[in-house]
Amino acid sequence: MKKIPELFASRVFNDTVMRERLAKDIYKALKKTMIQGTHLELDIANSVANAMKEWAVDNGVTHFTHWFQPMTGATAEKHDSFITPDDNGGAIMEFSGKALVRGEPDASSFPSGGLRTTFEARGYTVWDITSYAFIKDGTLCIPTAFCSYSGEALDKKTPLLRSMEAIDKQALRILRLFGNISAKRVIAEAGPEQEYFLIDKAAFLKRPDLVYTGRTLFGARPPKGQELDDHYFGAIKPRVAAFMNDLDEELWKLGVYAKTKHNEVAPAQHELASVYTTASIATDQNQLTMELMKSIADKRGLACLLHEKPFAGVNGSGKHNNWSIAADTGGNLFEPGDTPHENAQFLLFLVAVIKAVDNYQDLLRVSVAGAGNDLRLGANEAPPAIISMFIGEELTGILEALEAGTDYQNKEKHQMEIGVTVFPHFHKDATDRNRTSPFAFTGNKFEFRMPGSAFSIADPNIVLNTAVAEVLRQFADELEPSDDFAGSLAALIRKTFSEHKRIVFNGNNYSDEWVKEAGRRGLSNLKTTVDALPEFISLKSIALFKKHHVFSELELYSRYEILMEGYCKTLSIEALTMADMVKGEIIPSCITYQNEIAQLLERKKGCGDYDVSLEGYLLGHISKLSACLLEKLTVLESILPEPKVEQDIFVRAGFYRDRVFPAMAELRLIVDKLETLVAKKYWPLPSYSELFYSVI
């Protein structure tokens, strides 16, 4: 392998490549468009497209694609070659500015929530000039936004970019109040920590539930799971290490700052973390990371599972979204400073987030809603469905002292003055880490720990950016007219914390006591996706997103429909898969084993051996469970057609949650008991033990 500095971003048409391949005036015009959002003239686009094509061809590329992120949560691409006929019957390699800037994929074949119908097929992909083009699998990939013929966003990238513009605009207003006139932009940043499972591909292919749904619908608990905590940070097995090395190399080539890798808590579970960067780029890179995890695992004879809860009884997989905002001149706005002025600014941004999380806790829950994540949240391994914030004892004490109008001193007795109230000197690591908190301050950023492993991080970042932008707008509106900035600032911080401190909780979020306490505080507990999604189209949410031009009302309703429909389809597929597995594999195996026991009983009786208590007990027990299995299967199959005739998507989703899912759970209970009784040679599915320990 090449040295990392030589390898890094070698497949990216980044700033270094653009400087080398573009004329100076073209490069300056392009950078102006990237930074200031000015219009890109066609002659500039033509020059950039030609340079991009030449660079790609030099790297062995023959095709290009507009790479976008539809509302499936995955990515999409349609490949076109650079080949163009010449006048002599031959071919030349061409790539125009028009082809770079815009494409026209079919917009009716992607989820649109009613925005597009089959006969309204036209859609557009538009080059996202803020995200670098890259080479993947021998194809030039151009990151794009995806919109309908009438202009509605059909993807996750467009509203994310809109939300980044919203927080940029409002945060700059705050910085100007503190005398910062040099900053031109405030950038939302993100860095996901990606959890995943690796199992042997051969075992994976023997599990129809894993193939079709991404999770095991059946499976008795193994003798050993994660009880000994011996897998976490343990030595990495050779096949896994080889996979991780391949993944690192491919990510580095694509300019992804893959930083940390280790074993996670559950057997066969692992994690990759990258350095956080601009939120839109981080979103692109995380989608690439998940794609590469799947493809590299396949090449290594492995299967990568990204479902939030692929196995019952052990931890599921999340995707911790580290989020922050920073000025383009440098300086994280959530970084405590060394002067009273810097610390006052830090406290204002801190309480802005506290207020935003409290006011829009339901939207944050919506941003991580999904059938898979419902299985993970609150399962004593991940935060409950209750949103709360951890900011640490010191910051809590500081804000409480300000609220009470008293002094606060840290152990070193350092103090600072911002005009009317005494504050301590801040230390960069003034907080402990709370791994149970869904939204934790970790020194200079916030870690949102509720997203599921397969989620796009666009959704939580859209909500965070927009919610905080709205609070900063309110703050700026209040502070800008003030004649006493220091006094108004202190009063605003005090008032904001006093009104929204209910969202701050520094204790154990996994405890039953916290659930009760959260209820007393008036915090919402939207336990399921069906409970959460209506909040997406509440009047409050519509007003927020419309005010900051992130979503139109039509776009919000379309996403609500898509998410609800996705929930229903997920449970329908899982239920149908369960029924097929029971009828095609579980029942035949049980019958075969019962037949063998029955024949043994007959042979023993024929030989005059009447000590058949073991065989008789086993046969009777399996027979009773088999009868119960048929009963539960019949119930599940009888109710599956019912929700399909229901037109109201909310009622349909509720039926799947309240009727179908419990029926699936009851069926699983019987199958898992049978797995412990039927001889291993007859059981058709690889066990949890085989799946967990299949990779060495």
DAKA-V536093 format. One record per backbone hydrogen bond with DSSP energy under -1.0 kcal/mol. CO is the residue of the C=O (numbers start at 0). NH is the residue of the N-H. E is the energy in kcal/mol with one decimal. If there is no record, write none. Layout:
[[CO,NH,E] [CO,NH,E]]
This chain:
[[2,6,-2.2] [3,7,-3.2] [6,9,-1.9] [8,11,-1.6] [10,134,-2.4] [11,13,-2.0] [13,17,-2.6] [14,18,-2.3] [15,19,-1.5] [16,20,-2.3] [17,21,-2.2] [22,26,-3.0] [23,27,-2.6] [24,28,-2.0] [25,29,-2.4] [26,30,-2.6] [27,31,-2.1] [28,32,-1.8] [29,33,-2.3] [30,34,-2.5] [31,35,-2.8] [32,36,-1.6] [40,44,-2.3] [41,45,-2.6] [42,46,-1.7] [43,47,-2.5] [44,48,-2.8] [45,49,-2.2] [46,50,-2.1] [47,51,-2.7] [48,52,-2.5] [49,53,-2.6] [50,54,-2.4] [51,55,-2.3] [52,56,-3.0] [53,57,-2.2] [55,60,-2.2] [56,59,-2.2] [61,81,-2.4] [62,139,-2.6] [63,79,-2.7] [64,141,-2.8] [66,143,-2.3] [67,75,-2.5] [68,155,-2.1] [69,72,-1.5] [75,67,-2.1] [79,63,-3.2] [81,93,-3.0] [83,91,-3.0] [85,88,-1.2] [89,85,-1.7] [91,83,-2.8] [95,99,-1.7] [96,100,-2.5] [97,101,-2.3] [100,126,-2.4] [102,124,-1.9] [111,114,-1.5] [116,119,-1.7] [120,106,-4.2] [121,148,-1.2] [123,146,-2.8] [124,102,-2.3] [125,144,-3.0] [126,128,-1.2] [127,130,-1.9] [132,12,-2.6] [133,140,-3.9] [135,138,-1.5] [138,135,-2.5] [139,64,-2.5] [140,133,-2.2] [141,66,-1.8] [142,127,-2.8] [144,125,-2.2] [145,153,-2.7] [146,123,-3.0] [147,150,-1.6] [151,147,-2.5] [155,159,-1.0] [156,160,-2.5] [157,161,-2.2] [158,162,-2.4] [159,163,-2.0] [160,164,-1.8] [161,165,-1.9] [162,166,-2.1] [163,167,-1.8] [164,168,-2.3] [165,169,-1.9] [166,170,-2.4] [167,171,-1.9] [168,172,-1.0] [169,173,-1.3] [170,174,-2.4] [171,175,-2.3] [172,176,-1.3] [173,177,-1.1] [174,179,-2.4] [175,178,-1.7] [178,180,-1.0] [184,327,-2.4] [186,325,-2.0] [187,278,-2.9] [188,323,-2.0] [189,276,-2.5] [190,321,-1.8] [191,273,-1.3] [192,319,-1.1] [193,271,-2.5] [195,269,-3.3] [196,304,-2.6] [198,302,-2.7] [199,203,-2.2] [200,204,-2.4] [203,206,-1.9] [206,210,-2.1] [207,211,-2.8] [208,212,-2.5] [209,213,-1.1] [225,228,-1.5] [230,233,-2.3] [236,240,-3.1] [237,241,-2.3] [238,242,-1.8] [239,243,-2.8] [240,244,-2.4] [241,245,-2.2] [242,246,-2.6] [243,247,-2.8] [244,248,-2.3] [245,249,-2.3] [246,250,-2.6] [247,251,-2.9] [248,252,-2.0] [249,253,-1.1] [250,255,-2.7] [251,8,-3.5] [251,254,-1.8] [252,10,-2.6] [255,257,-2.3] [256,274,-2.1] [259,272,-2.6] [261,270,-2.2] [262,232,-1.9] [265,268,-1.9] [267,197,-2.4] [268,263,-2.8] [269,195,-2.3] [270,261,-1.7] [271,193,-3.3] [272,258,-2.8] [272,259,-2.0] [276,189,-3.2] [277,281,-3.0] [278,282,-2.1] [279,283,-2.0] [280,284,-2.9] [281,285,-2.2] [282,286,-2.0] [283,287,-2.1] [284,288,-2.4] [285,289,-2.2] [286,290,-2.0] [287,291,-2.8] [288,292,-2.4] [289,293,-1.7] [290,294,-2.3] [291,295,-3.0] [292,296,-1.8] [293,297,-2.0] [294,298,-1.8] [295,299,-1.4] [296,301,-3.3] [297,300,-1.5] [300,200,-2.4] [302,198,-2.1] [304,196,-2.0] [307,316,-1.4] [309,215,-2.7] [316,452,-1.6] [317,194,-1.6] [319,192,-2.0] [320,447,-2.8] [321,190,-1.7] [322,445,-2.7] [323,188,-3.3] [324,332,-2.4] [325,186,-3.6] [326,329,-1.9] [330,326,-1.8] [331,334,-1.7] [338,342,-2.4] [339,343,-2.3] [340,344,-1.9] [341,345,-2.3] [342,346,-2.5] [343,347,-1.9] [344,348,-2.2] [345,349,-2.4] [346,350,-2.6] [347,351,-1.6] [348,352,-1.7] [349,353,-2.1] [350,354,-2.5] [351,355,-2.3] [352,356,-2.9] [353,357,-2.1] [354,358,-3.0] [355,359,-2.2] [359,363,-1.9] [360,364,-1.9] [361,365,-2.1] [362,366,-2.0] [364,367,-1.2] [365,368,-1.9] [369,373,-1.8] [372,376,-2.7] [375,378,-1.9] [382,377,-1.4] [388,504,-3.6] [389,440,-3.2] [391,395,-1.9] [392,396,-2.6] [393,397,-2.5] [394,398,-2.4] [395,399,-2.5] [396,400,-2.3] [397,401,-2.3] [398,402,-2.3] [399,403,-2.1] [400,404,-1.0] [400,405,-2.5] [409,412,-2.0] [415,422,-2.7] [420,417,-1.1] [422,415,-3.2] [433,436,-1.1] [437,448,-2.3] [438,389,-2.3] [439,446,-3.1] [444,441,-3.0] [445,322,-3.3] [446,439,-2.2] [447,320,-3.0] [450,318,-2.3] [451,454,-1.4] [456,460,-1.6] [457,461,-2.5] [458,462,-1.8] [459,463,-2.6] [460,464,-2.6] [461,465,-2.2] [462,466,-2.8] [463,467,-2.4] [464,468,-2.1] [465,469,-2.1] [466,470,-1.7] [467,471,-2.7] [468,472,-2.1] [469,473,-1.9] [470,474,-2.6] [471,475,-2.8] [472,476,-2.5] [473,477,-1.6] [474,478,-2.6] [475,479,-2.6] [478,481,-1.3] [483,487,-2.8] [484,488,-2.9] [485,489,-2.3] [486,490,-2.2] [487,491,-2.3] [488,492,-2.5] [489,493,-2.4] [490,494,-2.7] [491,495,-2.7] [492,496,-2.3] [493,497,-2.3] [494,498,-2.1] [495,499,-1.3] [496,500,-1.3] [499,502,-1.5] [500,503,-1.7] [502,388,-3.2] [507,510,-1.2] [510,514,-1.1] [511,515,-1.7] [512,516,-2.6] [513,517,-3.3] [514,518,-1.6] [515,519,-1.8] [516,520,-1.9] [517,522,-2.4] [524,526,-1.3] [527,531,-1.9] [528,532,-2.7] [531,534,-2.0] [532,535,-2.2] [533,536,-1.1] [534,537,-1.1] [537,541,-2.7] [538,542,-2.3] [539,543,-2.0] [540,544,-2.5] [541,545,-2.3] [542,546,-2.1] [543,547,-1.4] [544,549,-2.5] [545,548,-1.2] [551,555,-2.1] [552,556,-2.3] [553,557,-2.0] [554,558,-1.9] [555,559,-2.3] [556,560,-2.3] [557,561,-2.3] [558,562,-2.7] [559,563,-2.4] [560,564,-2.7] [561,565,-2.5] [562,566,-2.0] [563,567,-2.3] [564,568,-2.7] [565,569,-2.2] [566,570,-2.0] [567,571,-2.3] [568,572,-2.6] [569,573,-2.2] [570,574,-2.5] [571,575,-2.5] [572,576,-2.3] [573,577,-2.4] [574,578,-2.3] [575,579,-2.3] [576,580,-2.5] [577,581,-2.6] [578,582,-2.4] [579,583,-2.9] [580,584,-2.2] [580,585,-2.4] [581,586,-3.1] [584,588,-1.6] [585,589,-2.3] [586,590,-2.6] [587,591,-2.4] [588,592,-2.2] [589,593,-2.6] [590,594,-2.5] [591,595,-1.8] [592,596,-2.2] [593,597,-2.7] [594,598,-2.3] [595,599,-2.0] [596,600,-2.5] [597,601,-2.2] [598,602,-2.3] [599,603,-2.5] [600,604,-2.5] [601,605,-2.4] [602,606,-1.3] [603,608,-2.8] [604,607,-1.6] [609,611,-1.7] [611,615,-3.1] [612,616,-2.6] [613,617,-2.7] [614,618,-2.8] [615,619,-2.5] [616,620,-2.8] [617,621,-2.6] [618,622,-2.3] [619,623,-2.3] [620,624,-2.3] [621,625,-2.6] [622,626,-2.0] [623,627,-2.1] [624,628,-2.6] [625,629,-2.2] [626,630,-1.8] [627,631,-2.6] [628,632,-2.5] [629,633,-2.4] [630,634,-2.0] [631,635,-2.3] [632,636,-2.7] [633,637,-1.9] [634,638,-1.4] [635,639,-1.2] [641,644,-1.2] [642,645,-1.3] [647,651,-2.4] [648,652,-2.4] [649,653,-2.2] [650,654,-1.8] [651,655,-2.0] [652,656,-2.2] [653,657,-2.9] [654,658,-2.7] [654,659,-1.6] [655,660,-2.8] [658,662,-1.5] [659,663,-2.3] [660,664,-2.2] [661,665,-2.2] [662,666,-2.0] [663,667,-2.5] [664,668,-1.9] [665,669,-1.3] [666,670,-2.1] [667,671,-3.0] [668,672,-1.4] [669,673,-2.3] [670,674,-2.1] [673,676,-1.5] [673,677,-2.7] [678,681,-1.8] [678,682,-1.3] [686,690,-2.2] [687,691,-3.3] [688,692,-2.1]]
